[in-house]
Amino acid sequence: MKNTNLTILALVAVAMFAVTGCGRHKVISRMTTGSTDGRQLAVVIDGKASFQTRDGKHVVTFRGHELVVGNERLVVDGDKKSFGIPAAAKKVDIEVTDGVLIMSVDGSLLIKTPI
């Protein structure tokens, strides 16, 4: 009887796991450049995104937004917001999570703003 109860309990647990799953899976989009003009760029977007190069600038499009990363500036949504990038920067990390844009340059936080 004890083994039967354990078997039933195990089957119930497996059935609940099968129905509920292990949680929501988020789509993450990533892009990393090797070196563009001596600078590495890494972008992480929570959701689907497209990455392309236009006029020597990196363009990231996602959920109705557009980030344009140039040598000197990060432009958000066609000049809605614009942020300078230090000329001496060797590594630029950009992340968009839960509607917040974070940009770090050479490991130091430069921007954290809603978008």
C-alpha positions as protocol buffer text, in pm:
chain_id: "A"
residue {
  index: 1
  type: MET
  ca { x: 0 y: 0 z: 0 }
}
residue {
  index: 2
  type: LYS
  ca { x: 288 y: 235 z: 84 }
}
residue {
  index: 3
  type: ASN
  ca { x: 445 y: 182 z: -261 }
}
residue {
  index: 4
  type: THR
  ca { x: 109 y: 242 z: -430 }
}
residue {
  index: 5
  type: ASN
  ca { x: 70 y: 577 z: -253 }
}
residue {
  index: 6
  type: LEU
  ca { x: 421 y: 681 z: -355 }
}
residue {
  index: 7
  type: THR
  ca { x: 353 y: 576 z: -714 }
}
residue {
  index: 8
  type: ILE
  ca { x: 30 y: 776 z: -725 }
}
residue {
  index: 9
  type: LEU
  ca { x: 205 y: 1078 z: -572 }
}
residue {
  index: 10
  type: ALA
  ca { x: 486 y: 1053 z: -828 }
}
residue {
  index: 11
  type: LEU
  ca { x: 237 y: 1025 z: -1116 }
}
residue {
  index: 12
  type: VAL
  ca { x: 47 y: 1331 z: -991 }
}
residue {
  index: 13
  type: ALA
  ca { x: 372 y: 1529 z: -967 }
}
residue {
  index: 14
  type: VAL
  ca { x: 474 y: 1431 z: -1321 }
}
residue {
  index: 15
  type: ALA
  ca { x: 128 y: 1518 z: -1454 }
}
residue {
  index: 16
  type: MET
  ca { x: 135 y: 1861 z: -1285 }
}
residue {
  index: 17
  type: PHE
  ca { x: 482 y: 1929 z: -1424 }
}
residue {
  index: 18
  type: ALA
  ca { x: 367 y: 1828 z: -1773 }
}
residue {
  index: 19
  type: VAL
  ca { x: 68 y: 2063 z: -1754 }
}
residue {
  index: 20
  type: THR
  ca { x: 238 y: 2364 z: -1595 }
}
residue {
  index: 21
  type: GLY
  ca { x: 586 y: 2324 z: -1739 }
}
residue {
  index: 22
  type: CYS
  ca { x: 898 y: 2451 z: -1572 }
}
residue {
  index: 23
  type: GLY
  ca { x: 820 y: 2818 z: -1626 }
}
residue {
  index: 24
  type: ARG
  ca { x: 802 y: 3067 z: -1909 }
}
residue {
  index: 25
  type: HIS
  ca { x: 1074 y: 3063 z: -2167 }
}
residue {
  index: 26
  type: LYS
  ca { x: 1188 y: 3406 z: -2279 }
}
residue {
  index: 27
  type: VAL
  ca { x: 1322 y: 3482 z: -2623 }
}
residue {
  index: 28
  type: ILE
  ca { x: 1659 y: 3654 z: -2602 }
}
residue {
  index: 29
  type: SER
  ca { x: 1830 y: 3810 z: -2904 }
}
residue {
  index: 30
  type: ARG
  ca { x: 2207 y: 3863 z: -2897 }
}
residue {
  index: 31
  type: MET
  ca { x: 2457 y: 4023 z: -3131 }
}
residue {
  index: 32
  type: THR
  ca { x: 2830 y: 4066 z: -3083 }
}
residue {
  index: 33
  type: THR
  ca { x: 3073 y: 4224 z: -3324 }
}
residue {
  index: 34
  type: GLY
  ca { x: 3434 y: 4123 z: -3341 }
}
residue {
  index: 35
  type: SER
  ca { x: 3582 y: 4469 z: -3371 }
}
residue {
  index: 36
  type: THR
  ca { x: 3436 y: 4769 z: -3547 }
}
residue {
  index: 37
  type: ASP
  ca { x: 3687 y: 5051 z: -3572 }
}
residue {
  index: 38
  type: GLY
  ca { x: 3873 y: 4903 z: -3273 }
}
residue {
  index: 39
  type: ARG
  ca { x: 3556 y: 4869 z: -3064 }
}
residue {
  index: 40
  type: GLN
  ca { x: 3361 y: 4560 z: -2963 }
}
residue {
  index: 41
  type: LEU
  ca { x: 2982 y: 4590 z: -2944 }
}
residue {
  index: 42
  type: ALA
  ca { x: 2756 y: 4344 z: -2762 }
}
residue {
  index: 43
  type: VAL
  ca { x: 2376 y: 4380 z: -2765 }
}
residue {
  index: 44
  type: VAL
  ca { x: 2123 y: 4171 z: -2570 }
}
residue {
  index: 45
  type: ILE
  ca { x: 1750 y: 4226 z: -2620 }
}
residue {
  index: 46
  type: ASP
  ca { x: 1478 y: 4043 z: -2427 }
}
residue {
  index: 47
  type: GLY
  ca { x: 1261 y: 3941 z: -2719 }
}
residue {
  index: 48
  type: LYS
  ca { x: 1291 y: 3909 z: -3093 }
}
residue {
  index: 49
  type: ALA
  ca { x: 1520 y: 4157 z: -3262 }
}
residue {
  index: 50
  type: SER
  ca { x: 1681 y: 4212 z: -3599 }
}
residue {
  index: 51
  type: PHE
  ca { x: 2038 y: 4328 z: -3643 }
}
residue {
  index: 52
  type: GLN
  ca { x: 2182 y: 4497 z: -3950 }
}
residue {
  index: 53
  type: THR
  ca { x: 2444 y: 4744 z: -4063 }
}
residue {
  index: 54
  type: ARG
  ca { x: 2342 y: 5068 z: -4231 }
}
residue {
  index: 55
  type: ASP
  ca { x: 2584 y: 5341 z: -4343 }
}
residue {
  index: 56
  type: GLY
  ca { x: 2858 y: 5199 z: -4119 }
}
residue {
  index: 57
  type: LYS
  ca { x: 2631 y: 5197 z: -3811 }
}
residue {
  index: 58
  type: HIS
  ca { x: 2479 y: 4901 z: -3629 }
}
residue {
  index: 59
  type: VAL
  ca { x: 2098 y: 4904 z: -3627 }
}
residue {
  index: 60
  type: VAL
  ca { x: 1889 y: 4697 z: -3384 }
}
residue {
  index: 61
  type: THR
  ca { x: 1513 y: 4684 z: -3437 }
}
residue {
  index: 62
  type: PHE
  ca { x: 1276 y: 4532 z: -3179 }
}
residue {
  index: 63
  type: ARG
  ca { x: 916 y: 4575 z: -3056 }
}
residue {
  index: 64
  type: GLY
  ca { x: 863 y: 4903 z: -3241 }
}
residue {
  index: 65
  type: HIS
  ca { x: 1198 y: 5049 z: -3132 }
}
residue {
  index: 66
  type: GLU
  ca { x: 1519 y: 5115 z: -3320 }
}
residue {
  index: 67
  type: LEU
  ca { x: 1868 y: 5157 z: -3175 }
}
residue {
  index: 68
  type: VAL
  ca { x: 2136 y: 5300 z: -3403 }
}
residue {
  index: 69
  type: VAL
  ca { x: 2488 y: 5256 z: -3267 }
}
residue {
  index: 70
  type: GLY
  ca { x: 2745 y: 5478 z: -3434 }
}
residue {
  index: 71
  type: ASN
  ca { x: 3104 y: 5563 z: -3346 }
}
residue {
  index: 72
  type: GLU
  ca { x: 3008 y: 5860 z: -3128 }
}
residue {
  index: 73
  type: ARG
  ca { x: 2638 y: 5815 z: -3040 }
}
residue {
  index: 74
  type: LEU
  ca { x: 2361 y: 5574 z: -2952 }
}
residue {
  index: 75
  type: VAL
  ca { x: 2038 y: 5704 z: -3106 }
}
residue {
  index: 76
  type: VAL
  ca { x: 1705 y: 5564 z: -2983 }
}
residue {
  index: 77
  type: ASP
  ca { x: 1393 y: 5577 z: -3201 }
}
residue {
  index: 78
  type: GLY
  ca { x: 1515 y: 5837 z: -3449 }
}
residue {
  index: 79
  type: ASP
  ca { x: 1649 y: 6100 z: -3206 }
}
residue {
  index: 80
  type: LYS
  ca { x: 1383 y: 6042 z: -2939 }
}
residue {
  index: 81
  type: LYS
  ca { x: 1684 y: 5990 z: -2714 }
}
residue {
  index: 82
  type: SER
  ca { x: 2051 y: 6021 z: -2797 }
}
residue {
  index: 83
  type: PHE
  ca { x: 2354 y: 5934 z: -2584 }
}
residue {
  index: 84
  type: GLY
  ca { x: 2723 y: 5997 z: -2641 }
}
residue {
  index: 85
  type: ILE
  ca { x: 2974 y: 5714 z: -2658 }
}
residue {
  index: 86
  type: PRO
  ca { x: 3326 y: 5807 z: -2544 }
}
residue {
  index: 87
  type: ALA
  ca { x: 3573 y: 5808 z: -2834 }
}
residue {
  index: 88
  type: ALA
  ca { x: 3824 y: 5597 z: -2640 }
}
residue {
  index: 89
  type: ALA
  ca { x: 3568 y: 5321 z: -2562 }
}
residue {
  index: 90
  type: LYS
  ca { x: 3693 y: 4972 z: -2648 }
}
residue {
  index: 91
  type: LYS
  ca { x: 3382 y: 4774 z: -2547 }
}
residue {
  index: 92
  type: VAL
  ca { x: 3019 y: 4885 z: -2554 }
}
residue {
  index: 93
  type: ASP
  ca { x: 2752 y: 4662 z: -2397 }
}
residue {
  index: 94
  type: ILE
  ca { x: 2386 y: 4740 z: -2460 }
}
residue {
  index: 95
  type: GLU
  ca { x: 2101 y: 4553 z: -2295 }
}
residue {
  index: 96
  type: VAL
  ca { x: 1726 y: 4606 z: -2310 }
}
residue {
  index: 97
  type: THR
  ca { x: 1533 y: 4419 z: -2042 }
}
residue {
  index: 98
  type: ASP
  ca { x: 1174 y: 4484 z: -1932 }
}
residue {
  index: 99
  type: GLY
  ca { x: 1166 y: 4817 z: -2118 }
}
residue {
  index: 100
  type: VAL
  ca { x: 1489 y: 4950 z: -1964 }
}
residue {
  index: 101
  type: LEU
  ca { x: 1791 y: 5040 z: -2177 }
}
residue {
  index: 102
  type: ILE
  ca { x: 2128 y: 4985 z: -2012 }
}
residue {
  index: 103
  type: MET
  ca { x: 2456 y: 5085 z: -2178 }
}
residue {
  index: 104
  type: SER
  ca { x: 2794 y: 5011 z: -2025 }
}
residue {
  index: 105
  type: VAL
  ca { x: 3123 y: 5127 z: -2169 }
}
residue {
  index: 106
  type: ASP
  ca { x: 3443 y: 4941 z: -2083 }
}
residue {
  index: 107
  type: GLY
  ca { x: 3264 y: 4777 z: -1789 }
}
residue {
  index: 108
  type: SER
  ca { x: 3125 y: 5098 z: -1637 }
}
residue {
  index: 109
  type: LEU
  ca { x: 2754 y: 5181 z: -1637 }
}
residue {
  index: 110
  type: LEU
  ca { x: 2689 y: 5485 z: -1854 }
}
residue {
  index: 111
  type: ILE
  ca { x: 2310 y: 5482 z: -1909 }
}
residue {
  index: 112
  type: LYS
  ca { x: 2008 y: 5322 z: -1748 }
}
residue {
  index: 113
  type: THR
  ca { x: 1680 y: 5463 z: -1875 }
}
residue {
  index: 114
  type: PRO
  ca { x: 1330 y: 5348 z: -1970 }
}
residue {
  index: 115
  type: ILE
  ca { x: 1264 y: 5326 z: -2342 }
}
